[in-house]
Amino acid sequence: MVKKKEFELWVKDYHDRIYATIFHIVGNEDDALDCTQEVFLKAYKKRASFRGDASPYTWLRSIAAHHAINFVTRNKTSVWSEYHDYEHAAPPEKKNEREFQKEWLQHLSKMERRVVEIRVFEKRSFREVAEMLKTTENSAKVLYHKAIKKLQQVVK
């Protein structure tokens, strides 16, 4: 079981990263802050179930991702906006190039979307992606490459 002092360190060390994960999913600052607080409360209550098989961050991120997805599902007003930054990311001189469209992501499964988010936007290794999604490294690679192929077809 994780002791109270150790958990307090987790909150200090991982709060910003957990918030960022949730914000990418819920797309609203206030909702992300509320969800982050709820995730840490939930994790604190369930800290006895932390086995240490994964890093504390991986465990917390898993709780956060599930909580945020459930939040979005329950509240139809929230949208997936993890790619919002990329909508206007091109410098002015490149505006004639094709801009990223959120609609493209509708062609991906939830799992493919999560792999792309973690791999591309959080710049994580496939090993870290696999840990976060509780799958194998090869499965993470396959999901990522399937997602990229689907996106390439959509963009054409």
N, C-alpha and C positions, 0 to 999 in steps of 0.2 A: 504494500500500500504506500502511496505517495504521502509524505508528511505535509502538513500545512505550510511550513516554511519553504519547502521545495516547490510546492504548487505556486506560492507567491512569486518565486523566481520565474516560473514558467510564464505567468501573466506578464511580468515585466519584460521578459525576453521575447515573447511571441505575440504580444497583443497587436502590434502594428501589422505583422504579417498575416495574422488571422483576420484582422479587419480588412486588409487589402483583398484577401481571398473572398470574403463575404461581399464586399463592395462590388467586385467584379461580377458577382452573380445577381445581387439584388438591384444594383444600379442606383441606389439612393443613399446619400450620406447618413440621414437620420435612421433609416431602416437598418443600415449596416452597423451603426453604433449599437442600436438596440439588440440586433442579432448577435453581435460580438459579446455583449454583456451576457446574453442568454446562453451562449455557447460556453463561456467560462463558468457560469453557474452550473450548467449541466455537467461539465467536465469535473468540477469540484465535487459534486454529489456522487459522481461515478468514478472518482479517482482510485477507489479500491479495485476497480476492474482493469486498471492499466497494468498490463503484464510485462511491459518493457521489451516486447518483441520488436517494436519499432521505436523510433525516436519520439520524444514527447511532442515535437512539432508535427510529426506525421499523424500521430493519434489525434491531436487537437484539430489539425486541418481536416481530417476525415469527419470529425464531429461537425466542424464548421460548414463544410461543403454540403453534408446531408441536411443540416439545419437550414441553410440558406436556400437550397433547392425546395425543401418543404415549405419554407416561407413564401417563395415565389409561386409555388403551386397553389397555396392557400389564398394568396392575395393577387388576384388577376391583374391588379393595376401595376404591379411591378413587372419589369421586363429584364431579360438577359441583356446586360450592357457591358459585358467584359471586353468587348471590342470597340467601345465607344471612342477611346483615344485614337483609334486608327481611322476613324471616319474622316478626320480633318488633319491627319498626320503629314500628308504630303506638303512639301514646301510650295509656295506659290508658283514657282517656275515649272513644277511638275503636275499642275492641276489638269493638264490634258491627258495624263495617264489615268487609267481606271482606278477609282477609289474603292476601298474595301466596303462591302455592303453587308450589313447584319443579316439580311435576308438569305444570304448564301449559307449561313450556319443552320438554317432550318432543314437543310438536306443532310445534316449529320445527326447521328444518334447522340443521346446525352453523354454516353461514355466517350465517344469520339470528340465531342465538344470539350469535355473536361481534359482529355489528353492534350488537345491543341492548346487549350488555355494554359495548362501547367508547363508544357514543353516550350511554347513560343513566348508567352507573355511573362511567365515567371522564370524562364530560362533555366529549367531544371533538366537534369540528365534523365535518360530513360530509366535508370535504376531508381531514381527518386520518384519519377512518375509512377512506376510500378508499386513502390512502397505506399505512396499516397492513395492509390486506387486499389490496393490490396490485390494485385495481380502479378503476373510474371513480367520480367523485363521484355521477353519476346512478345508477349501479348500487347504490351504498351507500344512496342515498335510497330506491330501489325496494325493496331488501331490508329496510330498516328499516320502511317502511310496510306491506309484506306481513307482516312479523313482528307488527306492532302489530295489524293486522286479524285475524290468526290468534289472537292472544292475546285480543282482544275477543270473538271467537266462543267461545273456550274458557271464558272467564269467565262468559258468559251462562248 
